[in-house]
């Protein structure tokens, strides 16, 4: 695995050092870990450096860590919240964070969060409500309920909305899948759909299969996923 760049934003020095030590003892991949104690230092660092993972406290010298999530939600790094304010977990997940680790944290709990970061499969860890899209006028939050289907586009993902609008998400499909609700399934190497939107599955003359969504959109489906969805429907 290539070198991963990790930033820890925590204002309590002892906690920051403990978190760094736990991360170093937990990861099994090469990483460069940096510490910053304030939001201003975090913004400065992120303006000059690309990172893969951010560990973020929510109370930083009285300032709200959500400022980073609001301003940088569309950036292509994952965020793990480490905070005593566990009542704000749902709010954090609305911004697409990968995990929320409560304080005081343990190495075992931290390992679960890091394992989620490492995985490239379609493990869903929470229910995302909004997807942050970077646009010309700033960050736009798209409700997942407005998504008709998603198409892989290299290092990006295309969100096709129910009104046929196309939005570009600044992460590849495998990363986006980690954030999406449980009913989003990758039915083809290049397509993800919310299974609740399926109207029918049919076979084409070319011996391929397609899904018709309630919106009228037609999306290809692999033989394996066709069988899985049919079996799932019959056993429900």
C-alpha positions in Angstrom: 0.0 0.0 0.0 1.3 3.5 -0.8 2.2 6.0 1.8 -0.9 7.4 3.5 -1.0 10.9 4.9 -2.9 11.3 8.2 -3.7 14.5 10.0 -4.8 14.6 13.7 -6.6 17.8 14.8 -6.8 17.7 18.6 -6.2 20.6 21.0 -5.3 18.5 24.1 -1.6 17.5 23.7 -1.8 14.4 25.8 -4.9 13.1 23.9 -3.3 14.0 20.5 -0.1 12.1 21.4 -2.1 9.1 22.7 -4.2 9.1 19.6 -1.1 9.3 17.4 0.6 6.4 19.3 -2.6 4.3 19.0 -2.8 4.9 15.3 0.9 4.0 14.8 0.4 0.8 16.8 -2.8 -0.1 14.9 -2.1 0.6 11.2 -0.3 -2.0 9.0 0.5 0.4 6.2 3.1 3.1 5.7 1.9 6.5 7.0 3.0 10.0 7.6 1.1 11.4 10.7 1.0 15.1 11.5 -0.6 16.9 14.5 -2.3 20.3 14.6 -3.9 21.8 17.8 -6.3 24.3 16.3 -8.8 24.8 13.4 -6.7 27.6 11.9 -3.6 25.3 11.8 -5.7 22.6 10.3 -7.1 24.9 7.5 -3.6 26.1 6.9 -2.2 22.6 6.6 -5.0 21.3 4.4 -4.6 24.3 2.1 -1.0 23.2 1.4 -1.1 19.4 1.7 -3.1 16.5 0.4 -4.1 14.0 3.0 -5.9 10.7 3.0 -7.4 10.6 6.5 -8.3 13.2 9.1 -8.9 12.5 12.8 -10.9 15.4 14.1 -12.0 16.6 17.5 -15.2 18.6 17.6 -14.3 21.0 20.4 -11.1 22.8 19.6 -10.3 25.6 22.0 -14.1 26.4 22.1 -14.4 26.3 18.3 -16.6 23.8 16.5 -14.8 21.1 14.5 -17.8 21.0 12.2 -16.3 24.1 10.5 -13.9 21.8 8.7 -16.7 19.4 7.7 -18.8 22.3 6.4 -16.0 24.0 4.4 -14.1 20.9 3.2 -16.8 18.2 3.1 -16.2 17.7 -0.7 -12.4 17.2 -0.4 -11.1 13.8 -1.3 -10.1 12.6 2.2 -11.9 10.6 4.8 -12.7 11.9 8.3 -13.0 10.0 11.5 -14.4 12.1 14.4 -12.9 11.5 17.8 -15.0 13.3 20.3 -16.8 13.1 23.7 -19.8 14.8 22.1 -21.4 11.5 20.9 -24.8 13.1 20.7 -23.5 14.8 17.5 -22.7 11.6 15.7 -25.8 11.7 13.4 -25.0 15.3 12.5 -21.4 14.3 11.7 -22.5 11.4 9.5 -24.7 13.8 7.5 -21.4 15.3 6.3 -20.1 12.0 5.2 -17.6 11.1 7.9 -16.3 7.6 7.9 -16.7 6.9 11.6 -17.4 8.5 15.0 -15.2 7.3 17.8 -16.3 8.4 21.3 -13.9 9.6 24.0 -12.4 8.0 26.0 -11.3 5.8 23.1 -9.6 2.4 23.1 -7.2 0.8 20.7 -9.8 -1.8 19.8 -12.4 0.8 18.9 -9.8 2.8 16.9 -8.8 -0.3 15.0 -12.4 -0.7 13.9 -12.4 2.8 12.5 -9.0 2.3 10.7 -10.2 -1.0 9.3 -13.1 0.9 7.7 -10.7 3.3 6.2 -8.6 0.5 4.8 -11.4 -1.4 3.2 -12.0 -1.0 -0.5 -15.2 -3.1 -0.5 -18.8 -2.0 -0.2 -19.1 -2.1 3.6 -21.6 0.4 4.8 -20.9 2.0 8.2 -23.7 4.5 8.6 -26.6 6.2 6.8 -25.5 9.2 4.9 -28.2 11.8 4.2 -26.3 14.3 2.0 -23.4 14.1 -0.5 -21.1 17.1 -0.7 -20.4 18.3 -4.2 -17.8 20.9 -5.0 -19.1 23.4 -7.4 -18.2 26.8 -8.8 -20.2 28.6 -6.1 -18.9 26.5 -3.3 -20.1 23.2 -1.7 -23.5 21.9 -2.6 -25.2 19.3 -0.5 -27.2 16.7 -2.5 -29.8 14.7 -0.7 -29.3 10.9 -1.2 -33.1 10.7 -1.7 -32.6 12.7 -4.9 -30.1 10.3 -6.4 -31.5 8.1 -9.2 -28.3 6.1 -9.8 -24.5 6.5 -9.7 -22.0 5.8 -12.5 -18.3 5.2 -12.1 -16.2 7.7 -14.0 -12.5 7.0 -13.4 -11.4 8.6 -10.2 -14.7 10.4 -9.9 -18.4 9.3 -9.5 -21.3 10.7 -11.5 -24.5 11.2 -9.5 -27.5 11.1 -11.8 -30.4 12.7 -10.0 -34.1 12.0 -10.5 -34.5 15.2 -12.5 -31.7 13.9 -14.9 -29.2 16.4 -13.5 -25.6 15.1 -13.4 -23.3 16.0 -10.4 -19.7 15.0 -10.2 -18.5 13.6 -6.8 -14.8 14.0 -6.2 -14.1 10.5 -5.1 -14.1 7.1 -6.9 -17.0 4.7 -6.6 -15.4 2.4 -4.0 -14.9 5.3 -1.6 -18.4 6.7 -2.1 -19.9 3.2 -1.4 -18.5 3.3 2.1 -20.7 6.3 2.9 -23.9 5.4 1.2 -27.0 3.9 3.0 -27.6 0.1 3.1 -30.0 0.0 0.2 -27.4 1.3 -2.3 -26.0 -1.7 -4.2 -23.3 -2.0 -6.8 -25.2 -3.9 -9.4 -22.6 -3.6 -12.1 -18.9 -2.7 -12.1 -19.8 0.8 -13.2 -23.3 1.4 -11.7 -24.8 1.7 -8.2 -28.5 2.1 -7.5 -30.8 2.4 -4.5 -32.5 -1.0 -4.7 -35.8 0.5 -3.5 -36.0 2.3 -6.8 -36.1 -0.9 -8.9 -39.2 -1.3 -11.1 -38.2 -4.4 -13.0 -35.3 -6.5 -14.2 -35.4 -7.8 -17.8 -33.2 -9.5 -20.4 -32.2 -7.9 -23.6 -31.8 -9.6 -27.0 -28.0 -9.5 -26.6 -28.4 -11.8 -23.6 -27.6 -9.0 -21.2 -29.7 -7.9 -18.3 -30.9 -4.4 -17.3 -32.8 -2.8 -14.4 -35.6 -0.3 -15.1 -35.9 2.2 -12.2 -39.1 3.8 -11.2 -37.8 7.0 -12.8 -37.7 5.3 -16.2 -33.9 5.1 -16.2 -32.4 1.9 -17.7 -29.2 0.6 -16.0 -27.2 -2.6 -16.8 -26.9 -5.3 -14.1 -24.5 -8.2 -13.9 -25.7 -11.8 -13.9 -24.5 -12.3 -10.4 -26.3 -9.3 -9.0 -29.5 -10.1 -10.9 -29.5 -13.5 -9.3 -28.8 -12.0 -5.8 -31.6 -9.5 -6.1 -34.1 -12.0 -7.3 -33.2 -14.4 -4.5 -33.4 -11.6 -2.0 -36.8 -10.6 -3.3 -38.1 -14.1 -3.2 -37.0 -14.7 0.4 -38.4 -11.5 1.7 
